[in-house]
């Protein structure tokens, strides 16, 4: 799932999915966050995953040329046509060894217990938000566009490309200053893992198994401010997930050999209604 935010809040608070999988959970971390006036900002950082899970160890002793992750991004505030907006560019790179998304299951994994690796991973991403209507700067009201784009190596990160776009707003009418709305669309291009297998005793499982497909979805909501402290929000989400088939193992002929059944997974539609009370 994903979330649509109002146009005035489309800051890079959420990681582009193409970045996920590169950063370690803990470990040595160093960064630099300079501020260039009130219009620009930049962030750079470096990580090492060597001491993952050991909170009382700095991890600097594990710094070497084979397990480093570097990240950097820059953000600038714009004023196109006198309307507030922001532009952000970023990238991450790691030279550590990851598990490859392409595996030979029968010979490597099952027979020899060997999992193929992939050296290095990278991605580049871009975020933007731009008001189209802004009655007054700094009043947290208006209507605008937002979007995120990201591209990665495709292996070991199977999310080759990601894009999301939408429209959001708050206080569009003088009579409804607290109402908010938003709608957005996202798309993920999947570099399908190539899992090769050749086991004649398992009918229904092809030699080159593809478990995934491109994913996309849409969401729209309207937030009614019944009072300043009571907010009612109807919402609709339509998602075609990346998993395209569901597999189950059943008894085959004569109840001796196993049989793998495959069932297609369809697009999901979710309707929601939320009441929020602020205290």
N, C-alpha and C positions, 0 to 999 in steps of 0.2 A: 504494500500500500504506500501511498504518498500523501502529502498534505499540501493544500493550497493556502497560501498566506495572503493577507491583504497587501496591496501594492506598496504601501508605505513601510512594510516590514520585510521586504525581500532582500535582506542582508545575507551574506554567506554563512548562515548559522548551521546549515546542514551540509555534510560532505557530499560531493558528487559521488555516486556509486562507483565510478571507475577508480576512485582512490582506495576503496576498501580492500583489505587483504595485504596491504603493503606495510602498514604501521604495526610495530610490536605493541603488546599489551602493556608492558612496563619496560624499565631499563634506563640506560643512560640517555639523557636528553639535554640538548643545548639549543638555545634560540636567541634571536635578536628581533626586536619589534620597534623600529624607528617610527616616529611620527613626523611627517613632513607638512607642517602647517595643519590647517583644518580640512584640507581638501584631499590629502593623500595619506596612505599608510602602506607599510610593507612588512611582511613577516618572513623570516627564514629560520629553519631549524634543522637539526641533525639528530638521528636516533641510532642506538645500537640495541639489539634484542638479546644480548648475551645473558643477562641476569633476569630474564623474564620470570616473575613470580617470587623474587627474593627482595622484599621491600627495604631491608636494611643494608643492601649492597648497592654502591653507586653504579657499577658497571663500566667505569672508565677503563678498567684494566682489560676489558674485552674489545676495546676499539682496535679494529684492524681493517685491512683492505677488503675483507670478504663478507662483512655483515653490517653494512652502513646504509641507512636510509636518509635521504636528503629531501627536504620539502621547502618550497618558497612560494609566496604569492604577493601580489600588489593590488591595491584597491584605490580608486580615485573617484572623487565626487564630481559629477558633471552638472552643467546648467544649460542644457540644450533648450533653446526657445524660452529661456527663463524659467524652466521647470526642473525640479530636483531629480537627480538620477545617480546611479553608481555603476562603475565598470570594474570587474575583477578578473585578473588572470593568475593562474597558478600552475604548478607542476610538482610532481614527486618522482623520485627515482630511488631504486634500491638495487644493490649488486649482490644481495644474498641469494641463496638457492631456495627455490620454491618447488612444490610438487607440480609436475606438469599435468595439464588437463587431458593430454593424450596418453593413453596407457594400453599396453598389450596385456589383457587380463589373463588369458589362459597360460601363456608361456612365461611372462615376467612375474606377474603378481601371484597367480595361483600355484604354479609349479616351482618357481625360484624365490618367491617372496621378495621380489625387487620392484620398487616403485620408481618410475622415471622422474627425473628432476628437470627443472628449467632454471637457468642462471639469469637472474636479473628481472626487473619489472619496472615499468614507467607509465606515467599518464600525464595528460595536459588537460586543463579545464578552464572554463570561462563562465562567469556569472554576470548578470546585469539586472537592474531594475530602473524603470523610467516612468515618472509621472506623465500622464496625458492631460490631466486636469488637476490643478492645485490651487484652490481658492486663495490660500495664504500660506506662505512658507512657515514651517515650524508649528503648524496647528494640528498635525496628525490627521489630516483629511485630504481626500482626493481619490482619483482613479488612475491606475497605471498598469504597465506591462512588466512582466518579469520572465526570466529564462535562465537556464543552465545548460551548458554543453560540456561534454567530456569525451576523451578518446584515450584508449589504453593499448597495451601491446597485444592483447588478445590471448596470450598464453604466457604466464599462468593465470592472468586475470581474464576470465571468460567473457566479461562485459566489455566488448570491443568499443561500443559507442553508446553514449547516453545523451538524451536531450529532453528538456521539459520547458513548456511555455504556458503562459496563462495571463489572466487579467484579474485584478483585485481592486477593491476600493473600500473606503470608509467615509461615512458622512456625506454621501453624494447630494443629499437634499437638506435644505435648512431646517425643514420640519422633522427630519430623521437624522440628527447629527451622530448618533451612536450606532446606527445600522452598519453592517459590514457584509460584503459579498466576495465571492471568488470562484473562478473556474480555471482548470488547467488540464493539460495533457502531457503525458510522458511516454517515452519510447526507449527501449534498451535493445541494442543489437547484440545478439549472443553469438560468440564464436563457439559453436557446439563442440564439446569435448568428444574426441574420437576414441571410443573404447572398443578395441578389437578383441573378438572372442570367437573361438571355434570349438564348441563342445557339442558334438552330435547328439548326446544323450539329453540335451535340454531343448526340445522343440519349442518353437515360438520365440526364441532369442536369436536374432540375426547376428551375422559375423561383425558388422559395424553398427553398434548400438548408438542411437541418438536420443538422449533423454530430454533435451532442452529445445526451445524455440525462442524467437524474438518475443519480448514482452512489451505490452503497452497498456495504458489505462487512462481513464478520464475521471475527474471529480468536479463537482459543483456544489456550492452551499450558499445559503443566505442566512445571515444572523440578525434576527429581529430583536431589537432592544425594547422589550415590553415596558420595562422601567430601567433606570440606570443600573440596577442591581439584579435584574432578571432578564436573561438572554435565551431566546428560543431559536434553535438552529436545525432546519431540515437539511439533509445532505444525501447525495447520490454518488456512488462510486461504481465504475465499470472497469474490470480488470481482466485481461487475458494473461495469465501467469506464464512464467518461463517453462515450467514443467508441463510437457504436452501429453504424457501418458502415465498411467498408474499401473504398476506391475504387482501381481500376486501369484504365489506359488501354490498349485493345487495338485492333487493326485492325477496322474496320467492314466493311460490304458492299463488295465488289469491291476491298478493300484500299486504298481511297482515303480515305474519311472516318474519323476516329477514333471510337472507341466507348468509353464509360465504363461499366464494370461495377461493380456494388455488391454487397458481401457483408456480411451481418449478423455482428456480433461477439457471441459468447455469453458467459455468465458463466464465470469461471475459478475452479478449485479447486486449491490448492497445498498439498501435504503436505510437511512438513519434519522433519528430525531433526538436532539439533546436539549435539555433544560439546564442552564447554568445559573446558580444563585451566588452572588458576590456578597461577602460579609466584610 
